[in-house]
Amino acid sequence: MKILIADDIEDARIILKKTLESDGYSVEAASNGSEALRMAKESPPDMIVSDILMPEMDGFELCRLVKEDKQLRKIPFIFYTATYVDPKDERLAISLGASRYILKPIERAEFLNIIKEVIQEYKEKKLVIPEKPVEGKPELFRMYEKSLREKLDKKVKELEKGNRALRESEARFKSVIDNVEFGVSLISPAMEVLLLNRQMKKWFPDVDVSQKPICYKVFQTPPGNEICSYCPTHKTLSDGNVHEVFTDTTLGQKIKHSRIISSPIRDEKGKVTAAVEIIEDITNRKQAEKELKKLREHLEELVKARTGELQKKTAELERANIQLKELDRLKSMFIASMSHELRTPLNSIIGFTGIILQGVTGDINEEQKKQLTMVKNSANHLLELINDIIDLSKIEAGMIELFIDKFDLSSLMKEVNDSFKVAAAEKDLNLTFKMPKRLSIKSSKRRTKKILENLVNNAIKFTDRGEIEIKVVKEDRSVEISVRDTGIGIKKEDMDKLFKAFSQIRDEGRQFQEGTGLGLYLSKKLTDLLGGEIRAESEFGKGSEFTFTLPLESKEVST
Amino acid sequence: MKKALVIEDNEDNMKLITFILEKNGYSTIRAENGKMGIELATKERPDFIILDIQLPDMDGIEVLREIRRSKINVEIPIIAMTSYAMSGDREKLLAAGCSGYIEKPIDPITVISQIKEIIGEEL
């Protein structure tokens, strides 16, 4: 059984062919009415199955011509269509002599049943063949033509609408690919250039896409005969994968660093039909990277140089530190040695003058006694000076010992009174003490005494008449000890010199005062060490008051 | 009569301290360096020792330790004479076994009472 099918849509033809072949029919296919007619005349089939709307010659016309042909008019004719669903169409089809009018979609089995039925009818000669030619019914044709025109108009409108949407979508697509900075081209498997975006046209203005030129013949500079060695598109077209390369290319007659990415375009069956090649000019980025790298290298060099300098400096400092430590050691040795060497002779001077003055070794006359007392006083003064200098050196070397212990301030005051009562009486000065009856503190008796002695000594030295008052006041966590005199006082401009080393204040109207110029400086250093403070208030011509505070408990400084 | 061993390298000071001691009723034996001092301390069995800390041949603290190590003189009072101690010196002296110390320059009037106090005699 041979069946001729006519349908302009390939897919529909294939499906129909397969369906019929699966039921044992042999099938020939035509894509429009005139082709089907020619094939039928050449080799008449046992049945014709036709679509209606086809180019060149539609199904109705085919049917009419078949039924007019003396040789072909007995062949059963079936319409199989989705195009027209108007009942008038079916009436027209049947009036033209078609055996059936099948509407898509239909179940395969049902369709094959209908085919069988028609064959049966044909065999049993039940097939209805129109008596008269169809021309005899112009009304029907006019009706059909009108409806066909309407349908076609509608179809055209739909197509136009579809086209418009397609054009819009294409324009959108074009505007996108034309407005990117990348060069975009579409390359066929034969390496033909199918499409270029605006950027590519800018770079390659002479390339005419309508000629489908071979890419390496138009993109290489000068035009080449072989695929570029790095070509990612060629790889994409052969293996279907995305490929990317970074290479130098000539874009717009200038050599540029480029990044080229190719990706495949596939048809519905997955076959690669073209490749999209995107070229990005990364010269600027590359340049920026280069500059960045240069900058980084420069910075690294700077850091290296700086590190070198620092290492050198560190080494120098380490050397200097070692030298300083050595100097420090020498200094302590010097202090220890001076302490011993300067005192040893004084030990015998003071010791023996004391013994002679005591009369242990025999009587001495008044003049000898006076002179020997002067020797002893001078020796004591020298000792005091040496002690001050050594104390200061020790403080500065961090080697002073404070001898922190609990002691009674009143016994200290008694000792101070004993030391100075003669000197005060000699100048006819009143030496008075005001303090709580019993007051113990934990501090350095020896250093406190030293501070107090310095202050009282100064007060006696700079006071010609009046009194010197020593006052002790207990605060919450400290004691305040002050020495007030009615002496010459200190000028305002001299106040800030008071606690500096070797800064004995000179007064033109007075003789140079005996003293080391170290007393107050040392007193300040000692108060600091004991955790206290020292200050002075004075009115020039009326007197001064020096006050120092001590915490109730001091701590030994560690060295 | 109690016997004092004086270890002192300076001749003048040796004269001064022994003069004061003798005037106050003590007998004295003299050593002018550390080595000699250690020797006399063991041989002569003095009642107390006055030791100058700065000696030419050896450190006074070393002398102190040596004497303390020799069993004969375990209980003997040893008085160190120092020229104004550095920070930590006092602790070192006491740790090495000295019974007390007096500071130079010594005061001829008060030094005897200082010594008597350290050796535990009635003033």
Boltz contact constraints between the chains, C-beta under 6 A:
constraints:
  - contact:
      token1: [A, 339]
      token2: [B, 83]
      max_distance: 6.0
  - contact:
      token1: [A, 339]
      token2: [B, 84]
      max_distance: 6.0
  - contact:
      token1: [A, 340]
      token2: [B, 54]
      max_distance: 6.0
  - contact:
      token1: [A, 340]
      token2: [B, 83]
      max_distance: 6.0
  - contact:
      token1: [A, 343]
      token2: [B, 83]
      max_distance: 6.0
  - contact:
      token1: [A, 343]
      token2: [B, 104]
      max_distance: 6.0
  - contact:
      token1: [A, 343]
      token2: [B, 105]
      max_distance: 6.0
  - contact:
      token1: [A, 344]
      token2: [B, 10]
      max_distance: 6.0
  - contact:
      token1: [A, 346]
      token2: [B, 105]
      max_distance: 6.0
  - contact:
      token1: [A, 347]
      token2: [B, 13]
      max_distance: 6.0
  - contact:
      token1: [A, 347]
      token2: [B, 104]
      max_distance: 6.0
  - contact:
      token1: [A, 347]
      token2: [B, 105]
      max_distance: 6.0
  - contact:
      token1: [A, 348]
      token2: [B, 12]
      max_distance: 6.0
  - contact:
      token1: [A, 348]
      token2: [B, 13]
      max_distance: 6.0
  - contact:
      token1: [A, 348]
      token2: [B, 16]
      max_distance: 6.0
  - contact:
      token1: [A, 350]
      token2: [B, 105]
      max_distance: 6.0
  - contact:
      token1: [A, 351]
      token2: [B, 16]
      max_distance: 6.0
  - contact:
      token1: [A, 351]
      token2: [B, 106]
      max_distance: 6.0
  - contact:
      token1: [A, 351]
      token2: [B, 108]
      max_distance: 6.0
  - contact:
      token1: [A, 354]
      token2: [B, 108]
      max_distance: 6.0
  - contact:
      token1: [A, 355]
      token2: [B, 108]
      max_distance: 6.0
  - contact:
      token1: [A, 360]
      token2: [B, 23]
      max_distance: 6.0
  - contact:
      token1: [A, 399]
      token2: [B, 86]
      max_distance: 6.0
  - contact:
      token1: [A, 399]
      token2: [B, 87]
      max_distance: 6.0
  - contact:
      token1: [A, 400]
      token2: [B, 87]
      max_distance: 6.0
  - contact:
      token1: [A, 401]
      token2: [B, 85]
      max_distance: 6.0
  - contact:
      token1: [A, 401]
      token2: [B, 87]
      max_distance: 6.0
  - contact:
      token1: [A, 559]
      token2: [B, 87]
      max_distance: 6.0
